[in-house]
Amino acid sequence: MGRPLSEWIDRQADRLFILPAVVAILAFSIFPLLVSAYLAVSRFQLTAGGYQIRYIGWLNFKKILTGSEQFHFLGTFAPIPWFAWILPLLALLFVGRGLRLYLTTGRVTVLGAIGRAISAALIVALATLIAATCGPHGGLGTVSVTLMYVVIGVSFQFLLGLGLAMLCAQRIRGRGFFRVVFMIPLMVTPVGVAYTFRMMADMTQGPLSPLWRLLGLGDLTWASQGWSARLVVMVGDAWQWIPFIFIVLLAAIEGQSREQVEAASLDGAGFWRIFRDITWPEIAPVAATVVLIRVIEAFKIIDLPNILTNGGPGIATESLTLHSFIYWRTLDLGGSAAVAYSLLFISTVFSVSFFNFVVQPVRSARK
């Protein structure tokens, strides 16, 4: 009896050693999910000597989707301006291309087709939501603002990070110094970044106030205007996260085959031709993966809008995470959980859609 048991333990040693860590992680992950799910369909109230949690069904979700908090969550709807129709059109083109690539691969499954159809419908719906609330008579809700941070912010960060990676991959003087300098923002805490940009963006007393006055911007109150406040938040977020994209892409660029690049240079190919035909196909899978990681992280932005603008002016810079936190701070735990679960649904579908429509086609093209 003892020998078979010891042999079984030897065979299962790798699983047994990792089992405690897996159980601990699942406990700390699943328990909050279950509790928050219960709170999302309940109403939390303080009472004499304690608290009361009462089941109310989907009323918390109804409040943020069609009720009194619809303007806060979805935004204020208005007729879509002509220029905003480009957003649903681009979304249709994006999902249409992704669905066409999926249907022509020959590996179509019922579950995969249903999942991609749901993803496509949600992407088009979110693009239409932004178009219907971004006009002069509308107002962006926290869903639209968060999507702006994700789509516009991450796109800008990727392009700049890729440019810096391409620059530092060249044989230029001081590139080792620049690599170290570009990594510094990633080592600063998000709260530190937020306070730094709060001081730098102070037009009257900040360290850059003489420069702002020289440029005629000394009297600009950027925090009182929605679009300028969102821009400052995205700039601060970009300053912090571009180094992450930069260092990953730099490693991918330097890991490509140097023989192909040198052969193309000897054949007279220019920088753009080498990048398009050699470098980009090599680093595309890594680039798609790093963008996916950054998208997941961008959905959780809270420090910068909270410290820079406290979500203002009004709710102009408020993200979904900050929206949930404000509900939690006012002891509306049901509303906070409802917003959090809505964020979980949107971010999950968005990330899975990006993986299915971007990451997988890029990896398939590489094979």
CORZI-V313384 format. One record per pair of residues at least 24 apart in sequence whose ideal C-beta (glycine too) atoms are under 8 Angstrom apart, sorted by sequence separation. I is the first residue (numbers start at 1). J is the second residue. D is the distance in Angstrom with one decimal. If there is no record, write none. Layout:
BEGIN
I/J/D
I/J/D
END
This chain:
BEGIN
95/119/7.3
95/120/3.8
257/282/7.2
253/279/6.4
256/282/4.2
320/346/7.6
256/283/6.7
95/123/5.5
94/123/7.0
95/124/6.5
252/282/7.2
253/283/5.9
201/232/5.3
252/283/4.1
91/123/5.2
92/124/6.0
91/124/4.8
249/283/6.4
252/286/4.0
91/126/7.6
197/232/6.7
251/286/8.0
252/287/7.2
88/124/6.1
91/127/3.7
90/127/7.1
91/128/7.8
249/286/6.9
197/235/7.2
248/286/6.5
249/287/6.3
88/127/4.8
197/236/4.0
87/127/4.5
88/128/4.8
196/236/7.9
87/128/7.4
249/290/6.8
194/236/6.5
197/239/7.4
248/290/4.6
87/130/5.7
88/131/5.9
193/236/5.8
87/131/4.6
299/343/6.6
245/290/5.7
84/130/7.7
85/131/6.4
193/239/6.8
244/290/7.6
245/291/7.8
84/131/3.9
193/240/4.8
299/346/7.6
80/128/7.9
84/132/7.8
299/347/4.1
245/294/6.4
81/131/7.9
84/134/5.7
190/240/6.7
244/294/7.0
80/131/4.9
84/135/6.2
296/347/6.7
299/350/7.5
80/132/5.3
188/240/6.9
81/134/7.9
241/294/6.3
75/129/7.1
78/132/6.7
81/135/4.5
185/239/5.3
186/240/6.9
74/129/6.4
77/132/5.1
78/133/7.1
80/135/6.7
81/136/7.4
185/240/5.1
186/241/7.5
295/350/7.0
296/351/5.5
77/133/6.2
79/135/6.9
241/297/7.4
295/351/6.0
75/132/7.7
76/133/6.2
78/135/4.9
185/242/7.3
186/243/4.1
241/298/7.9
75/133/3.4
78/136/7.8
79/137/7.2
185/243/5.3
186/244/5.6
74/133/7.3
78/137/3.9
184/243/7.5
292/351/6.4
295/354/6.0
78/138/3.6
182/242/7.6
183/243/5.1
77/138/6.2
182/243/5.2
186/247/7.8
237/298/7.4
76/138/5.2
292/354/5.6
75/138/6.4
76/139/3.6
291/354/7.5
292/355/6.1
75/139/5.3
182/246/5.5
183/247/6.4
237/301/6.3
75/140/5.0
76/141/7.6
182/247/7.7
75/141/3.3
292/358/7.8
74/141/4.6
237/304/5.6
291/358/7.7
292/359/5.9
71/139/6.5
73/141/5.2
75/143/7.2
179/247/7.9
233/301/7.9
236/304/5.0
72/141/6.1
73/142/5.9
74/143/5.9
75/144/5.5
71/141/6.6
72/142/6.5
73/143/6.2
74/144/7.9
288/358/5.4
289/359/6.4
70/141/7.8
179/250/7.4
233/304/5.0
288/359/4.4
233/305/5.2
236/308/6.7
285/359/7.6
288/362/4.7
233/308/5.8
287/362/7.9
288/363/7.6
232/308/6.3
233/309/7.0
232/309/7.8
285/362/5.5
156/234/7.2
160/238/7.0
164/242/7.1
168/246/7.7
284/362/4.8
285/363/5.2
229/308/7.6
157/237/7.7
165/245/7.8
229/309/5.1
149/230/8.0
153/234/4.6
157/238/4.9
161/242/4.8
165/246/5.2
169/250/6.2
284/365/7.6
285/366/5.7
148/230/6.6
152/234/6.7
156/238/5.9
160/242/5.5
161/243/7.7
164/246/4.9
165/247/8.0
168/250/5.9
284/366/6.9
161/244/7.7
162/245/7.3
229/312/7.1
149/233/7.2
153/237/5.5
157/241/5.5
161/245/3.2
165/249/3.9
169/253/4.6
229/313/6.4
233/317/5.3
281/365/7.6
145/230/6.9
149/234/6.4
153/238/6.4
157/242/5.1
161/246/4.3
165/250/4.2
169/254/5.8
223/308/7.7
281/366/6.9
140/226/7.5
148/234/7.8
164/250/8.0
223/309/5.6
230/316/6.5
158/245/5.8
162/249/5.5
165/252/8.0
166/253/6.7
226/313/6.1
229/316/5.7
230/317/5.4
149/237/6.8
157/245/5.7
161/249/6.0
165/253/5.6
225/313/7.0
226/314/7.4
229/317/4.9
223/312/7.0
224/313/5.4
227/316/7.9
223/313/6.7
226/316/3.4
226/317/7.4
197/304/7.3
201/308/7.4
166/275/7.3
194/303/5.1
198/307/6.2
193/303/7.4
194/304/4.8
198/308/5.4
193/304/6.9
197/308/6.2
191/303/5.4
194/306/7.4
195/307/6.2
166/279/7.9
190/303/3.7
194/307/3.7
190/304/6.8
194/308/5.6
191/307/6.5
162/287/7.2
158/287/7.3
158/290/7.9
158/291/5.6
158/294/7.4
154/291/6.4
157/294/6.7
154/294/5.2
154/295/5.7
154/298/5.4
150/295/5.8
153/298/6.1
150/298/4.5
149/298/5.6
150/299/6.0
149/301/5.4
146/299/6.5
146/301/7.4
145/315/7.7
149/319/6.3
145/316/7.2
145/317/6.6
142/315/6.5
145/318/6.2
146/319/4.7
141/315/7.3
145/319/6.1
146/320/4.6
146/321/7.8
140/316/7.1
142/318/5.1
142/319/6.2
143/320/6.5
142/320/5.0
142/322/7.5
142/323/4.3
142/339/7.7
146/343/7.6
143/342/7.8
146/346/7.9
150/350/7.4
143/346/7.0
126/346/7.5
122/346/7.6
126/350/7.9
122/349/5.1
123/350/7.5
122/350/7.6
119/349/5.7
123/353/5.9
118/349/7.0
122/353/7.3
119/352/6.4
120/353/7.6
119/353/3.8
115/352/7.2
116/353/7.8
119/356/6.6
119/357/7.4
116/356/5.8
115/356/7.3
116/357/7.7
72/315/6.0
112/356/7.9
73/323/7.1
72/323/6.9
102/356/7.2
98/353/7.9
101/357/7.9
95/353/7.8
98/356/6.8
98/357/3.2
105/364/6.8
97/357/7.7
98/358/7.6
101/361/5.1
95/357/6.8
94/357/6.9
98/361/7.2
69/335/7.3
73/339/6.9
73/342/7.4
64/335/7.1
63/335/6.9
60/334/4.6
64/338/6.0
60/335/5.5
63/338/7.6
64/339/6.4
60/337/7.2
61/338/5.2
56/334/7.2
60/338/3.8
64/342/7.0
61/342/7.4
46/331/6.7
44/331/6.7
44/332/7.3
44/333/4.0
44/334/5.7
43/334/5.1
42/334/5.4
41/334/7.6
39/333/5.1
40/334/6.4
39/334/5.5
39/336/7.6
40/337/3.9
39/337/4.0
40/338/4.7
37/337/7.3
40/340/7.6
36/337/4.4
40/341/5.2
36/340/6.1
37/341/6.9
36/341/6.8
END
